[in-house]
Amino acid sequence: MRRGGWRPEWWRLAARTSQGLSAAALAESSGVSRAMIGKIERGDVQPTAASLAKLSAALGLTLSELIARAEGDERRLARAVEQPVWVDPETGYRRRSVSPAAGRPLELVEVELPPGVEVPLVAGTYAFLHQQIWVLAGRLRFHEGPQVHELAAGDCLQLGPAADCVFANPGSVPCRYLVALVKRAT
């Protein structure tokens, strides 16, 4: 992310404690170990895409909301040079929050997936969202539960019911895609 990276103290205070959750309760509901949550909150490690997805699902937040809370950003205008970028330390998966943090309910997220990389995400990450994926460049193989979608530049997929999924780049060049997200009414 921009401006010095992950700010774990804000995430802990704003995301976990605002819901009255202990680290142990969050670990149980997310499947991320209490020890790993502690390391993330202390800033000892940068979270991976998989761990962030599990934590955001358990907190009922989108990944963008979780990252915005970590940054403490509530502006309505998101200039390109100021948009938060987060890179998965394991895969190089790059996620840029295009929408202003205060721009709910619609979120736009640009993703760059390096060649040969796969990023699995659990169904809970999407259970409370309507979303579409629009491929901007390259190829994306999207596993939506048992169904596999082969997407090329210009293709747009509306996701179905929440299912475990895998974003995979089978190509030899980076795949860039835009994800549009809207929270489902509760």
Secondary structure as GFF3:
##gff-version 3
##sequence-region A 1 186
A	DSSP	alpha_helix	8	11	.	.	.	ID=ss1
A	DSSP	pi_helix	12	16	.	.	.	ID=ss2
A	DSSP	three_ten_helix	17	19	.	.	.	ID=ss3
A	DSSP	alpha_helix	23	30	.	.	.	ID=ss4
A	DSSP	alpha_helix	34	42	.	.	.	ID=ss5
A	DSSP	alpha_helix	49	59	.	.	.	ID=ss6
A	DSSP	alpha_helix	63	71	.	.	.	ID=ss7
A	DSSP	three_ten_helix	80	82	.	.	.	ID=ss8
A	DSSP	beta_strand	85	87	.	.	.	ID=ss9
A	DSSP	beta_strand	94	97	.	.	.	ID=ss10
A	DSSP	beta_strand	106	113	.	.	.	ID=ss11
A	DSSP	beta_strand	118	121	.	.	.	ID=ss12
A	DSSP	three_ten_helix	123	125	.	.	.	ID=ss13
A	DSSP	beta_strand	129	137	.	.	.	ID=ss14
A	DSSP	beta_strand	139	144	.	.	.	ID=ss15
A	DSSP	beta_strand	147	152	.	.	.	ID=ss16
A	DSSP	beta_strand	156	158	.	.	.	ID=ss17
A	DSSP	beta_strand	165	168	.	.	.	ID=ss18
A	DSSP	beta_strand	175	183	.	.	.	ID=ss19
###
